[in-house]
Amino acid sequence: MVKVPFFARRLALAAAALGSLSADVDAQARSEITINDTGVQPENVTSSADGSVYFGSMLKGTIYRAAPGAAEAEPWILASVAGLTNVLGVFAHDASQTLWVCQNSTGGRGAPAVGQTALRSFDLATGTTKGGYNFPSNGGVCNDIAVAADGTVYATESFANRIHRLRPGASELDVWATDAQIGTIDGIALLADGAVYVNGFSSGRLFRFPVNADGSAGAIQPIETSLPLTRPDGLRAVGSMTLLQAEQGGRIAELTISGARAEVRVIREGLSRAAGVTLVGTDAMVLVDLTKAVAVPYRPR
């Protein structure tokens, strides 16, 4: 048997480790994620801690999942099996291993409703159904979702400008807050101050709802932005007081909250119909054109 010198063995091990690390980095590097299906029209995007990326479908109701590092999302939770229709918001919550989903009735404008507008939950690992919570009136639009540190789930209802709440252990939603000045409520997120932040798609404004000691909503507080927002849509918390904002006007921006003001830092412009955003490693994966997610490098300030 040929003996390999100790230093040579160390070099070989180091090279192997470096090669493995390089492969892992390459596996995570993806400039975009497309969906392996036609006529999907995703409205939002989310991700889990392992780098998996999830899309819903407004037209088909199916949930699609791109495995860590994969550049293509495959059908994962089939609408025909789960009874899903017209999925808008999706939100992966790692702490509870839950994928929260905004399921919507496909009725409207006098058409008969198909399905039920509801907040749905699925196991983040297996995709199996965990729960379903109907909106008080069918035909509303469940748009986006956020989860507080104590497990309380908040979901926005567009056009009605309402925030619905699901308390831990509750079997039904309750209307937590509503205010017409929001202007077509859309994105929602929670920050380290414990408050609930929402944007108005038609008003182009950002608002904060403090959470009172008893869990009720405090008075709405408008947040001044250093730059105007144009059709703000998906909103995600990425720091203690920092949000990523997708704007259908074509921009992804970082919003840093200080008191009643948000400093807006543009991360990328020229994005066609940026409807949703999720942070995966050092990339903001931005949903564009209701078709795919593109990677935009993001470095916090």
C-alpha positions in Angstrom: 0.0 0.0 0.0 1.3 3.4 -0.9 1.4 5.8 2.0 0.2 9.3 1.3 2.0 12.1 3.3 -0.1 13.7 6.0 0.1 17.2 4.4 -1.0 15.8 1.1 -4.0 14.1 2.8 -4.9 17.4 4.4 -4.7 19.2 1.1 -6.9 16.6 -0.6 -9.5 16.9 2.2 -9.5 20.6 2.0 -9.9 20.5 -1.8 -12.8 18.1 -1.5 -14.5 20.3 1.1 -14.0 23.4 -1.0 -15.4 21.6 -4.0 -18.4 20.5 -2.0 -19.0 24.0 -0.8 -18.6 25.4 -4.3 -21.2 22.8 -5.5 -23.6 23.9 -2.8 -23.2 27.5 -3.6 -23.7 26.8 -7.3 -26.8 24.7 -6.5 -28.3 27.7 -4.7 -27.4 30.2 -7.4 -30.3 30.7 -9.8 -31.1 33.8 -11.8 -34.8 32.9 -12.1 -37.4 30.3 -11.2 -40.0 29.3 -13.8 -43.0 27.2 -13.3 -43.4 23.8 -15.0 -47.0 24.3 -16.2 -49.0 26.6 -18.4 -51.7 29.2 -17.6 -50.7 29.4 -13.9 -50.7 33.2 -13.1 -49.1 33.2 -9.7 -49.9 36.3 -7.7 -47.5 35.9 -4.8 -44.3 34.0 -3.8 -42.9 32.8 -0.5 -39.9 30.7 0.7 -38.9 28.5 3.6 -35.6 28.4 5.5 -34.2 25.6 3.4 -34.4 27.7 0.2 -37.6 26.1 -1.2 -39.7 28.6 -3.1 -43.5 28.4 -3.4 -46.1 29.9 -5.8 -49.9 29.7 -5.9 -52.1 29.9 -9.0 -54.9 32.3 -9.6 -56.2 30.3 -12.5 -55.6 26.7 -11.4 -55.4 26.8 -7.6 -52.5 24.4 -7.5 -49.4 25.2 -5.3 -46.0 24.9 -7.0 -42.7 24.3 -5.2 -39.2 24.8 -6.4 -36.8 22.6 -4.3 -33.7 24.3 -2.8 -31.5 25.4 -5.7 -33.9 24.3 -8.4 -34.7 26.7 -11.2 -38.1 25.2 -11.9 -41.2 24.9 -9.7 -43.2 21.7 -10.0 -46.9 21.1 -9.0 -46.9 20.2 -5.3 -50.3 20.6 -3.8 -52.8 19.8 -6.5 -56.0 21.9 -6.6 -58.0 18.8 -7.5 -56.8 17.0 -4.3 -56.8 19.9 -1.9 -60.0 21.6 -3.2 -58.1 24.9 -3.9 -59.4 27.6 -6.3 -57.9 31.0 -7.2 -54.9 31.1 -4.8 -53.4 34.6 -4.2 -51.2 35.0 -1.1 -48.9 32.3 0.1 -46.7 32.5 3.3 -44.3 29.9 4.6 -44.0 29.9 8.4 -41.0 27.8 9.4 -41.6 27.9 13.2 -44.9 26.1 12.8 -43.9 24.2 9.7 -47.0 25.6 8.0 -47.7 27.0 4.5 -50.5 29.5 4.8 -52.6 30.1 1.7 -55.2 32.6 0.6 -57.9 30.6 -1.2 -60.6 32.5 -3.1 -64.0 32.0 -4.5 -63.9 32.3 -8.3 -67.2 34.1 -8.3 -67.7 37.8 -8.6 -69.5 40.3 -10.9 -72.7 38.3 -10.7 -71.1 35.0 -11.5 -71.8 32.1 -9.2 -69.1 31.4 -6.6 -67.0 28.3 -7.0 -65.2 27.3 -3.8 -65.0 29.3 -0.6 -62.9 32.4 0.2 -60.8 31.1 3.1 -57.5 31.1 4.9 -56.0 27.6 4.4 -53.0 25.8 6.0 -50.8 23.0 4.8 -47.9 21.1 6.3 -44.7 22.7 5.0 -42.9 19.4 4.7 -45.5 17.1 3.2 -48.2 19.5 1.7 -51.0 17.7 3.6 -54.0 19.8 4.7 -53.9 21.1 8.2 -56.8 23.5 8.5 -59.3 25.8 6.7 -60.9 29.0 8.0 -63.7 30.6 6.0 -63.9 34.4 5.6 -67.1 35.8 7.2 -68.6 36.5 3.7 -67.8 34.5 0.7 -66.8 36.4 -2.4 -64.2 38.5 -0.6 -60.6 38.6 -1.7 -58.0 37.0 0.7 -54.8 38.6 -0.5 -51.8 38.2 1.8 -50.7 36.7 5.1 -48.3 37.4 8.0 -47.7 35.5 11.3 -46.8 37.1 14.6 -44.3 35.7 17.1 -47.1 34.3 19.3 -48.5 32.4 16.3 -51.4 34.8 15.6 -52.1 34.8 11.8 -53.3 37.9 10.0 -54.8 38.0 6.5 -55.8 40.9 4.4 -59.1 41.2 2.5 -58.7 43.5 -0.5 -61.5 46.0 -1.5 -63.1 45.6 1.9 -59.9 47.0 3.5 -60.1 44.5 6.3 -57.5 42.5 8.3 -58.7 39.2 9.6 -57.1 37.5 12.5 -56.7 33.8 13.6 -55.7 33.5 17.2 -53.6 30.4 18.2 -56.0 27.5 18.8 -59.0 29.4 17.3 -61.4 27.6 14.9 -62.6 30.8 13.3 -61.3 34.1 11.9 -62.4 37.4 13.4 -62.2 40.9 11.8 -59.3 42.5 13.6 -59.2 45.9 11.9 -60.6 47.9 9.0 -60.1 51.3 7.6 -61.2 52.7 4.2 -58.3 55.1 3.9 -55.9 52.2 3.3 -57.2 52.0 -0.3 -57.4 48.4 -1.5 -55.4 46.7 1.2 -52.8 44.2 -0.1 -49.5 43.3 1.5 -49.0 42.7 5.2 -46.0 42.2 7.5 -45.0 42.4 11.1 -41.9 44.0 12.5 -39.9 43.9 15.8 -42.1 46.6 17.3 -45.0 44.0 17.3 -47.1 46.2 15.0 -48.9 45.1 11.8 -47.9 46.9 8.7 -50.1 47.0 5.5 -50.0 48.8 2.2 -52.7 50.2 -0.1 -52.5 49.1 -3.7 -54.6 51.9 -5.0 -53.6 54.6 -2.5 -49.8 53.9 -2.8 -49.5 54.3 1.0 -48.1 52.4 4.0 -49.9 52.1 7.3 -49.2 50.7 10.8 -51.6 49.1 13.3 -50.2 48.8 16.8 -51.3 45.7 18.7 -52.8 46.6 22.1 -52.0 44.6 25.2 -55.3 42.7 24.9 -54.5 41.8 21.3 -56.9 44.3 19.7 -55.9 46.7 17.0 -54.7 50.2 17.9 -55.5 53.2 15.9 -54.3 53.2 12.3 -51.1 55.3 11.8 -50.0 56.5 8.3 -46.3 56.0 7.5 -44.7 58.7 5.4 -42.4 57.3 2.7 -39.3 59.2 1.5 -40.2 58.2 -2.1 -43.7 57.6 -3.4 -44.9 54.0 -3.9 -46.5 52.9 -7.1 -49.1 50.1 -6.8 -47.4 48.5 -3.8 -48.2 44.8 -3.7 -46.3 42.0 -1.9 -44.6 43.0 1.4 -42.1 41.0 3.5 -40.3 41.6 6.7 -36.5 41.1 6.3 -35.1 42.8 9.4 -36.2 44.1 12.8 -37.6 47.3 11.3 -37.0 46.6 7.6 -39.4 45.6 4.8 -39.0 44.5 1.2 -41.7 46.1 -1.0 -42.7 44.8 -4.4 -44.4 47.5 -6.5 -46.3 46.6 -9.7 -45.1 50.0 -10.9 -41.9 48.0 -11.7 -39.7 48.3 -8.6 -38.4 46.4 -5.6 -37.5 48.6 -2.6 -36.2 48.4 0.9 -38.3 50.3 3.5 -36.6 51.1 6.8 -39.1 52.2 9.4 -38.2 54.9 12.0 -41.1 56.4 13.9 -43.8 57.5 11.5 -41.4 57.6 8.5 -40.1 55.0 6.1 -36.8 55.5 4.3 -37.2 54.0 0.8 -34.0 52.6 -0.9 -34.5 51.3 -4.4 -33.0 47.9 -5.0 -34.0 47.4 -8.6 -36.2 49.3 -11.1 -37.5 48.2 -14.5 -39.2 45.0 -13.2 -42.4 44.3 -15.1 -45.4 44.0 -12.7 -43.4 43.1 -9.6 -46.2 41.5 -7.5 -44.5 39.6 -4.8 -41.1 39.2 -3.1 -39.3 36.7 -0.8 -35.8 36.6 0.5 -33.7 33.5 -0.3 -30.1 33.8 1.0 -28.7 37.0 -0.4 -31.3 37.2 -3.2 -34.7 38.9 -3.3 -36.8 36.5 -5.5 -39.2 38.9 -7.2 -42.4 37.6 -8.9 -42.7 39.4 -12.2 -45.3 39.4 -15.0 -47.4 36.8 -13.1 -45.2 34.2 -14.6 -41.8 33.7 -12.8 -39.5 34.8 -10.0 -36.3 36.6 -10.8 -33.3 36.9 -8.5 -32.3 40.4 -7.4 -29.1 40.6 -5.3 -30.0 42.2 -1.9 -27.6 43.5 0.7 -29.2 45.1 3.8 -28.1 48.6 4.5 
